[in-house]
């Protein structure tokens, strides 16, 4: 039995943050990117992180972690660049790859493990897609190894939607609690609202 890898696409420019790098925002006392990488390492056999380059500040946030850093010099061409390069440099013999956007602070190790367990629980390779509690499709998404050639052929900025569409007959949904499969933070306003909501839940404000 081969292993499961997780790819964190983290090579984007974070333009909607208007000068702030969302992946370096503090979540629970550490940069979001490092937090998600640590969570992924606890769930999978291999973790790869797609970055603009080894000298990018995001690489510093991963210092000391046993993750594979994948350089994506053409990240401006869209998400597909990160997916192609990440998949192309994965170790051989894997059973599947989970793609987890790095800007989703509510996704935890237990959520990744739930998706992986769903993949392991069926006899044939299937695509496992996380959803919100109400069934709304979200992230992460796990692709079996036979989808790797299709991921390597992606282009543009639509991520892996084309692969999902071509394999709709074997996509299985995995519901995660609440809306954590949908919560990604792309703007200062989204971060402000999310941090306020987290503080309220923790009883830090009335």
N, C-alpha and C positions, 0 to 999 in steps of 0.2 A: 504494500500500500504506500503510495506516495504521500507527500505532505500537502498542506494548505499554505498558500502565501497570501499576504495582504499588501496591496499597493495603495499608498497614500499619494494622490496627485497633488503636489504642492509647489508647482512651478509657475502658477499664474501671477499676474502683476498686482493683484489686489487693488485695482484702479478705483473701484467704487468706495474704497475706504478713505479716499481723498488725502493720501499722504501717510496713513498709518498702515502698518502691515498686520492684517487680521490674524495671521498665523503666529504672530509673536505676542498677541494679546495675552494677558495673564488670566489663567483659569485655574483656580485651586492652587495658586502659588507657583505655577510654572507656565511657560509659553504653551499656547494651545497645541502647536505642532508637536512639541515634546510629549505633552500629555497624551495625545492620541497615538503617538508612536509607542509609548510605554504600554498603553492599553492593548494595542495590536500585538505587541511582543508576547503578552500574556495569553493571547488567544490562538496564535498561529505558529507555524513552524519556521516561517521566513517572513520578514517585513522589508519592503522596498519603499523608498520615499523619492518621488520625482521632484527635483529642485532645479532652479535656473542654473546653478553651478556650485561647485564645492566651496567657493569662496563667498557665497551668499550668506548674509546674516542668519538665514534659516538653518543653514548647515551647522552653525554654532549652537543653535538650540538643540541639536541632536547629539552634541558632543558626549562621547562615552557610551552611547547606545549601540548595540550590535545590529544596526540596520544597514541595508544596502542603499547607498545614495546613488541615484540615477540622474545624471546631468541631462537637461533638456534645453539646449541652446536655442531651439526654434519654438519655444513655448508660446510665442506671440501668434503662432499659426492656429492655436486652439488646443482644447483638451486632448484631442486625438494624438498630438505629439507626445504628451506625457504617457498616454496609454501604450502607444506603439513602442516607445523606448523602454518603458517599464517591463512590458511583456517580453520584449526581445532580449532582455538581459536577465530574465529570471533563471534560477537553477533548473536544470532538466529533470524530468520525471515527476513533476508535481501533479496532483490530482485536480487542483482547482486554484483559482485566484479570486480573492475578494477585492473589489474596488471600493475604497472608502474615501470620499472627499474629506480633506483634512480640516475643513471649517465647520464641522458638525460637533459642537462641544458636548452634546447630550449622549452621544454614542459611547457606550462603555464596553469593557471586555465582555461582560455578560451578554450584551447584544450581539457582538461578533460571534461569540460561542454559540448562541442560539441559532444563528444562520448556518454556521458550520455543522452543527449537530443535525439540522434539518437535511443538509446535503448528505451527510453520512447515513442518515436513517432510511434512505430509499435505495433500491437495488440498481437503478439506472442513473447515469449522470443527468442532473437537471440544473437549471439556473434557479438559484434561490434569491429572491428579492425581498428586502425588508420593506414593510409598510408601517404606516401609523396604525394605531389601535383600531381606527375605523376602516382600515383597508386601503387607504390612499397610498399609492406606490411611492417609495422613497429610496433611501440608501441605508446601509451598503447593499451591493449586489455581488453575488458569488457566481463565477462562470467556471464550468468544468473545462478541463484541458482541451477538449475537442473544439472549444470556441476560440482558442488562442490564435489560430490563423486568421479568423475574422477580425479579432481585435487588432492584429498587426496590420490589417488592411484599412483601418479607419482613417478618415480625413475630416478636416473641419473642426468645428467647435461644438458638436452635438454629443460628445462623449460616446458611450456605447449603446445609444438608443437604437441604432441600426441593427446591432447584434441581438438586442432584445426583441425587436420587431420580427426579425427573421426566425427567431426561435420561440415565438409566442406560445406555441403548443406545449412547450416543456418548461415554461416559467412557473415556479411555485412561490407563493407569497408566504412570508414569515412576519406575523404581526409583532411589533415591538410596543411596549407601553407608551401611552400618551401620544405625543407628536414628535418624539425624539428622532424618528426616521426622516422627518421633514425639516428639522430645525438646523438651517445653515445661516450664518451671520455674515453678510456681505457689505453692510454699510454701518457708519457710526451710529445711526439711529437704531438699527437692529441690535447692535451691541448694547446700547444704552437701555433699551427696553428689556432685553434679555437679562442683563445684569440686575436691573431693578426687580424683575420677576423672581430671579434667584434669591436676591436679598430678602424679598418678602416671604418666600417659602421657608427660608432659614430663620425667619423671625428677627431679622436685623433692622427692620423698619416697621412702623405701624401699618 
